[in-house]
Amino acid sequence: MTGAPSAGAAAAPIPTALLGGSGYVAGELLRLLAGHGGFAPAAVVSESRAGEPVGAAFPHLAQAWSELSFTAAGALDALFASSRRAVLVSAAPHGASAPAVAAALGLAARRGCALVVVDLSADFRFAEAAAWSAVYGHPHPAPELLASFERGVPEHLGAPGGDRFAHPGCFSTAVLLPLVPLLSLGLIRPEVAVTAITGSTGSGRAPSATTHHPERRSTVVAYAPLAHRHEPEIVELARRATGVTAELSFVPQSGPHARGIYATLHARLARPARADEVAAALAEFYDASPFVTVATAPPRLIDVAASNRAVLGVAARGDQLVVTSALDNLMKGAAGGGLQWLNRRFGFPETQGLAAPGPGWL
Ligand SMILES: NC(=O)c1ccc[n+]([C@@H]2O[C@H](COP(=O)([O-])OP(=O)(O)OC[C@H]3O[C@@H](n4cnc5c(N)ncnc54)[C@H](OP(=O)(O)O)[C@@H]3O)[C@@H](O)[C@H]2O)c1
């Protein structure tokens, strides 16, 4: 069914289903899987494009996945019936993902297929249904599943203990990468202000009045300042990782670029320190993390775009601290982070399929 080359994994690739298959994040995951070898896309679910070749939605993948077509969700039953184990990655919109994941888990259980789930939507990022409802304004679609998910940035959790993983959003990942070590090492007071500028792919594939190219090509605009849905998500995931509840002022911004998030954190140091001292503490925290590097110079977004890298840049003066954080929203903030979870869960090297640097020019 698939046309991409195997990377030479010893065992047969694990059949992998994708929800939200025609979207940007799913396209990015398919690109990554073409170079991984351990996971074989076996059902790329798109209700709107079922029957079309994947290359029709993703011309850059037409050769890599020449024999792969989108399917309707009904195809999952046959996949689970014929597989002892499988992976489901959901890149469906929030609110739609949880019921689709619940249905897939039910089908897999009935067919005796052990299913590992990575959810890239916002549906399983809160442990409590009430916390999710407070942000999204309606009851959680599958509250019974919430307790079964591990949630957070892979770097902040230990070895995976279960089969279900909720990856934080791209904004959240960009903020959590500096925030979690700063809080857990006691380096800052727990009041943090963040501005974070995102590119247009962060809004997904369907154009809207505010995401349309002429509307954002040459401008920057803040949106939902102090009211963005990711603010409580960041606070909650930081609390779970550190035990500290931070007060966060979060201002997202739309930028004119296509890929990448550039976040700037302002905080007060618990004790005055030099930038190189704080950078050294953060670098030690991420010593074992192949994707996170720390410097005393601000990162450039272009140096991480289209890669799974995140770079933190530290500046300090007295007790003032500024940390800049750059990553690619579709990679470290979504598909790449999701593949990190799968690599960990199945015992592949953390960097498998994710080691390539970005192009440097886009
Ligand atoms: N873009 C990013 O940078 C980013 C970063 C982190 C996390 N995320 C999250 O990842 C998910 C995918 O984002 P994206 O940017 O790829 O979005 P997208 O480009 O808009 O694609 C979403 C896909 O989901 C499918 N879909 C739409 N409505 C659906 C429904 N009611 N039920 C099931 N599927 C539905 C659509 O395909 P069909 O209609 O053909 O089925 C669509 O192609 C979202 O939950 C998003 O919040 C995105």
PDBQT file of the ligand as one rigid body, heavy atoms in Angstrom, charges set to zero:
ROOT
HETATM    1  N1  LIG A 401      -0.677  23.790  12.540  1.00  0.00    +0.000 N 
HETATM    2  C1  LIG A 401       0.102  23.759  13.606  1.00  0.00    +0.000 C 
HETATM    3  O1  LIG A 401       1.145  24.422  13.650  1.00  0.00    +0.000 OA
HETATM    4  C2  LIG A 401      -0.269  22.920  14.791  1.00  0.00    +0.000 A 
HETATM    5  C3  LIG A 401       0.662  22.794  15.834  1.00  0.00    +0.000 A 
HETATM    6  C4  LIG A 401       0.328  22.027  16.966  1.00  0.00    +0.000 A 
HETATM    7  C5  LIG A 401      -0.895  21.384  17.013  1.00  0.00    +0.000 A 
HETATM    8  N2  LIG A 401      -1.783  21.531  15.979  1.00  0.00    +0.000 N 
HETATM    9  C6  LIG A 401      -3.048  20.817  16.074  1.00  0.00    +0.000 C 
HETATM   10  O2  LIG A 401      -2.991  19.730  15.155  1.00  0.00    +0.000 OA
HETATM   11  C7  LIG A 401      -4.276  19.508  14.592  1.00  0.00    +0.000 C 
HETATM   12  C8  LIG A 401      -4.162  19.635  13.070  1.00  0.00    +0.000 C 
HETATM   13  O3  LIG A 401      -3.706  20.939  12.744  1.00  0.00    +0.000 OA
HETATM   14  P1  LIG A 401      -3.512  21.359  11.213  1.00  0.00    +0.000 P 
HETATM   15  O4  LIG A 401      -2.823  22.652  11.234  1.00  0.00    +0.000 OA
HETATM   16  O5  LIG A 401      -2.954  20.223  10.458  1.00  0.00    +0.000 OA
HETATM   17  O6  LIG A 401      -5.038  21.585  10.774  1.00  0.00    +0.000 OA
HETATM   18  P2  LIG A 401      -5.654  21.621   9.329  1.00  0.00    +0.000 P 
HETATM   19  O7  LIG A 401      -4.594  21.907   8.324  1.00  0.00    +0.000 OA
HETATM   20  O8  LIG A 401      -6.825  22.507   9.392  1.00  0.00    +0.000 OA
HETATM   21  O9  LIG A 401      -6.143  20.121   9.107  1.00  0.00    +0.000 OA
HETATM   22  C9  LIG A 401      -7.069  19.501   9.957  1.00  0.00    +0.000 C 
HETATM   23  C10 LIG A 401      -7.641  18.313   9.220  1.00  0.00    +0.000 C 
HETATM   24  O10 LIG A 401      -8.618  17.694  10.062  1.00  0.00    +0.000 OA
HETATM   25  C11 LIG A 401      -9.688  17.236   9.270  1.00  0.00    +0.000 C 
HETATM   26  N3  LIG A 401     -10.963  17.599   9.894  1.00  0.00    +0.000 N 
HETATM   27  C12 LIG A 401     -11.623  18.789   9.832  1.00  0.00    +0.000 A 
HETATM   28  N4  LIG A 401     -12.749  18.735  10.568  1.00  0.00    +0.000 NA
HETATM   29  C13 LIG A 401     -12.787  17.504  11.084  1.00  0.00    +0.000 A 
HETATM   30  C14 LIG A 401     -13.698  16.847  11.907  1.00  0.00    +0.000 A 
HETATM   31  N5  LIG A 401     -14.810  17.449  12.350  1.00  0.00    +0.000 N 
HETATM   32  N6  LIG A 401     -13.441  15.565  12.272  1.00  0.00    +0.000 NA
HETATM   33  C15 LIG A 401     -12.319  14.948  11.852  1.00  0.00    +0.000 A 
HETATM   34  N7  LIG A 401     -11.400  15.529  11.041  1.00  0.00    +0.000 NA
HETATM   35  C16 LIG A 401     -11.655  16.791  10.675  1.00  0.00    +0.000 A 
HETATM   36  C17 LIG A 401      -9.604  17.885   7.911  1.00  0.00    +0.000 C 
HETATM   37  O11 LIG A 401      -9.534  16.861   6.964  1.00  0.00    +0.000 OA
HETATM   38  P3  LIG A 401     -10.835  16.206   6.294  1.00  0.00    +0.000 P 
HETATM   39  O12 LIG A 401     -11.950  17.224   6.370  1.00  0.00    +0.000 OA
HETATM   40  O13 LIG A 401     -10.435  15.932   4.904  1.00  0.00    +0.000 OA
HETATM   41  O14 LIG A 401     -11.126  14.971   7.091  1.00  0.00    +0.000 OA
HETATM   42  C18 LIG A 401      -8.340  18.702   7.924  1.00  0.00    +0.000 C 
HETATM   43  O15 LIG A 401      -7.500  18.387   6.862  1.00  0.00    +0.000 OA
HETATM   44  C19 LIG A 401      -5.226  20.548  15.230  1.00  0.00    +0.000 C 
HETATM   45  O16 LIG A 401      -5.862  19.967  16.326  1.00  0.00    +0.000 OA
HETATM   46  C20 LIG A 401      -4.248  21.628  15.672  1.00  0.00    +0.000 C 
HETATM   47  O17 LIG A 401      -4.744  22.388  16.761  1.00  0.00    +0.000 OA
HETATM   48  C21 LIG A 401      -1.486  22.262  14.870  1.00  0.00    +0.000 A 
ENDROOT
TORSDOF 0
